[in-house]
Amino acid sequence: MKTGNFLVIEAGDIGYKVFAPADVLLKTKQDDEVALFTHQHVREDAIQLFGFLKFEELNLFEQLISVSGIGPKTALAVFAEAKLEDIISAIVNGDASILKRVSGIGSKTAERIVLELKNKIAAGAAIENIKTGQELGADADAVEALVSLGYSVSQSREALKRVSVEITDAGEKVREALKNI
C-alpha cells in the first residue's frame, strides 16, 4: 500500500511504514512485490524506516545523515532533486548547487555536506560514473527548461534518463527528452 510519502510494506502479516524517495513511490503500485534496502532511524520519540531500491542510494542516504544538521527527511528530499549519479558527481566535483535546492538545506549546510563527504564518496565511487561539472550543468539546465515548459521535475528527469549519454548540450538534451515524453 502506498500513501503520501511512504509505503506500507507487509512482511509476515505485519505492515511496516517505510518512507521512500519519490521515484520509488512513483514506480511502486498497489500490491506490487518490492524489495527495499532499509535504514532504521531511532529517535527518542520514534522509530522510522527508510527504504531504497538500490544499495548505493541507501549508502548515500546514510552518509548524508551522518552530516551534522541533516536529518533523515532532509536526506530523503535530496533524492527528489536529482538522480543518484548526479548527486554523487556534484559532491565529488565540489558543486553544492543541487543540495542548495533542497528545502531545509542552506548554502552553509550544502557546503558542509560537500566538504565532509567529498573524499568519502570519491573513494567509493567508480570514476567512469562521475560526471563533470559541465555535464551536471547541462542536465540541470535541461530539467529547468522542461519544467518551464510545464512538465514536472520528476517527468523531466525520467525523460532525460532515456537521452543518450553522448549528448552533452542542454538544448539537444531537451529536444531528445521531449521526444521521450
BELBELTA-V391346 format. One record per residue. N is the residue number from 0. RES is the residue in three letters. OMEGA is omega as a letter, one per 30 degrees, with the letter a starting at -180 (999 if undefined). Layout:
n-><N/N>
res-><RES/RES>
omega-><OMEGA/OMEGA>
This chain:
n-><0/1/2/3/4/5/6/7/8/9/10/11/12/13/14/15/16/17/18/19/20/21/22/23/24/25/26/27/28/29/30/31/32/33/34/35/36/37/38/39/40/41/42/43/44/45/46/47/48/49/50/51/52/53/54/55/56/57/58/59/60/61/62/63/64/65/66/67/68/69/70/71/72/73/74/75/76/77/78/79/80/81/82/83/84/85/86/87/88/89/90/91/92/93/94/95/96/97/98/99/100/101/102/103/104/105/106/107/108/109/110/111/112/113/114/115/116/117/118/119/120/121/122/123/124/125/126/127/128/129/130/131/132/133/134/135/136/137/138/139/140/141/142/143/144/145/146/147/148/149/150/151/152/153/154/155/156/157/158/159/160/161/162/163/164/165/166/167/168/169/170/171/172/173/174/175/176/177/178/179/180>
res-><MET/LYS/THR/GLY/ASN/PHE/LEU/VAL/ILE/GLU/ALA/GLY/ASP/ILE/GLY/TYR/LYS/VAL/PHE/ALA/PRO/ALA/ASP/VAL/LEU/LEU/LYS/THR/LYS/GLN/ASP/ASP/GLU/VAL/ALA/LEU/PHE/THR/HIS/GLN/HIS/VAL/ARG/GLU/ASP/ALA/ILE/GLN/LEU/PHE/GLY/PHE/LEU/LYS/PHE/GLU/GLU/LEU/ASN/LEU/PHE/GLU/GLN/LEU/ILE/SER/VAL/SER/GLY/ILE/GLY/PRO/LYS/THR/ALA/LEU/ALA/VAL/PHE/ALA/GLU/ALA/LYS/LEU/GLU/ASP/ILE/ILE/SER/ALA/ILE/VAL/ASN/GLY/ASP/ALA/SER/ILE/LEU/LYS/ARG/VAL/SER/GLY/ILE/GLY/SER/LYS/THR/ALA/GLU/ARG/ILE/VAL/LEU/GLU/LEU/LYS/ASN/LYS/ILE/ALA/ALA/GLY/ALA/ALA/ILE/GLU/ASN/ILE/LYS/THR/GLY/GLN/GLU/LEU/GLY/ALA/ASP/ALA/ASP/ALA/VAL/GLU/ALA/LEU/VAL/SER/LEU/GLY/TYR/SER/VAL/SER/GLN/SER/ARG/GLU/ALA/LEU/LYS/ARG/VAL/SER/VAL/GLU/ILE/THR/ASP/ALA/GLY/GLU/LYS/VAL/ARG/GLU/ALA/LEU/LYS/ASN/ILE>
omega-><l/a/l/a/l/l/l/a/l/l/a/l/l/l/l/l/a/l/a/l/a/a/l/l/l/a/a/l/l/l/l/l/a/l/a/l/a/l/l/a/a/l/l/a/a/l/a/l/l/a/a/l/a/l/a/l/l/a/l/l/a/l/l/a/l/l/a/l/l/l/a/a/l/l/l/l/l/a/l/a/a/l/a/a/a/l/l/l/l/a/a/l/l/a/a/a/l/a/a/a/a/l/a/l/l/a/a/l/l/l/l/l/a/a/a/a/a/a/l/a/a/a/a/a/l/a/a/l/a/l/l/l/l/l/l/l/l/l/a/l/l/l/a/l/l/l/l/l/l/l/l/l/a/l/a/a/l/l/a/l/a/l/a/a/l/a/a/a/a/a/l/l/l/l/a/a/l/l/a/a/999>
